Amino acid sequence: MLHITDMTYRIAGRALFDGASCTVPARAKVGLIGPNGAGKTTLFKLITGELSPESGEIRLRKDVRIGQVAQEAPGTDDTLIEFVLKADRERTALMDELETTEDPNRIAEIHMRLVDIDAHSAEARAGSVLNGLGFDAEAQKRACREFSGGWRMRVALAAVLFTEPDLLLLDEPTNYLDLEGALWLESYIARYPHTVIMISHDRDLLNRAVTSILHLDALKLAFYRGGYDQFDRQRRQQQELQQKFIKKQQEQRKHMEAFVERFRYKASKAKQAQSRLKALAKLEPIAALADATMLPIELPQPKSELAPPIVTLEGASVGYAPGKPVLRHLDLRIDPDDRIGLLGQNGNGKSTFAKLLSGRLTVEDGELRRSGKLEIAYFAQHQLDELRPRETAVDHVARLMPGVPEAKVRSRVARMGLMTSRMNTRAEDLSGGEKARLLLGLATFSEPHLLILDEPTNHLDIDAREALVQALNTYEGAVILISHDRHLLEACADRLWLVADGTVTPYADDLDAYRRKIGERGSKKSGDVARKQAEAEAANSQERRRQSADLRARMAPLRKEVKAAEKAIESLNRKLEKLDRTLADGTIFNDRPDEAARLAKERSDTLSEIVAAEERWLELSAELEEGMANAD
């Protein structure tokens, strides 16, 4: 599907890729990961042709259809269903032509083509995608302009998913989704019939939805099979093996240097010494595989202890307009050490509840009592826009520490997890993750007893999310957490509250049970849509099965060869690892030099066999990919 060969690209003099290469097979579900600022979004622009590499090559299958979410959210008068249907340009053009043409032959051709592209089931399919992303049948009939920016981005996502491109590029698709939408998207991607490359920092999504990981690090691309956890294990194993190689090389260098130093001026050994000098010159140092340093996030501990409960709600109601409560009948309490995750679809009132607790909204009915000395910190993504764009992180913190020496101000900024080199960077030039760290540090500056976090991970990479998990788990105050990141919820929340049906209630089960509940509810809600789609496709299902069976029969021998090649590579790699372990023991060169020489030659031969086997695997994979593409 996608072949990148020896690609180099720089932006403003800074290298993002240097000799990067990788192959993404057809129908692969790939998670693209790497540190913030490494160049993941730039890679998408290179793939789509928006940018061109300085050198190297990017090859795609001929006539491949690439789809990605539009940068601007739709704000037209079209209804949601109309907007999504228009994303299929061929269907729209054919339907428009059908309204105007009078040529009977052309009318017949159009109808045949509409059958070929499943146009008769288009509305049902579009409705199913919109439903999965949180739009019910009534919402689908409303105009795009009636929705907020975040909901419009969901419509843009629905449009690209509906068109089912051959190569689907998704850049942080869960940023505008709630947990329910993220669960639906996970399932959708897992069963998507074509190739997907997705930038994401959501560990659960990368473990459940993708089949491989493309790691962008140190200007290179590395392709790993399996989900994120499997990639992490492989990466750690590579680091351990690389460290062994480095240690072995250092010992070898030390031995050579000692020999040269001892015998370089002795006539009988001069020739051997010169030989060692030449070998030393050719002995290039092995670069260690090192992950980017994860800067910790430090949350200030509560300034004092408070007696429980710190917040009590009795029969409380809250909303934005008098007489129109969003949430009612709230009977809850929060204790000083509570860790509570809020569940529920966007629009059900999670953020409204968070604003009530933080004091940004007041109760209409009932009662809300807070402990007298209670300090509350509230963090929400929309607050990123409240940072003063032309001021640095040091400037922001200095405002809260008047008269304090600059060294102490910088120390406080460092505790927020910002690098020294970025402390004097204006806020408008900081990355999304850096802004989030700064804002979190500012929000918690008062040493709060209660920390309310509304989608805190949207701009954080995987390492930064892990730093946040560690920070929350060492924080001694109470936490209210709204997030679509299940890893964060599972690692930090001790209790779950469900925001649904106009109220908030404790949820007795765990996230796995909630996942099952959402799946069952989604199946029920989309039952009518699914039935219509099934009826529309029934006429073609038998032919598809026949074609699929024929394709499997024709491709079976080639698949068998590909699997055999993969097994051969695995076997040779195991053999190489065994040889490396044996040779890594330096005593073999002194105790059994003949055996060491034999094993060294065997290792060299094995490396050659691996190269040949990998080349054979690439040839077979390309042949299989071409056969499958032609079948499409």
Order of alpha helices (4+ residues) and beta strands (2+ residues): beta-beta-beta-alpha-beta-beta-alpha-alpha-alpha-alpha-alpha-alpha-beta-alpha-beta-alpha-beta-beta-alpha-alpha-beta-beta-beta-alpha-beta-beta-alpha-alpha-alpha-beta-alpha-beta-alpha-beta-beta-alpha-alpha-alpha-alpha
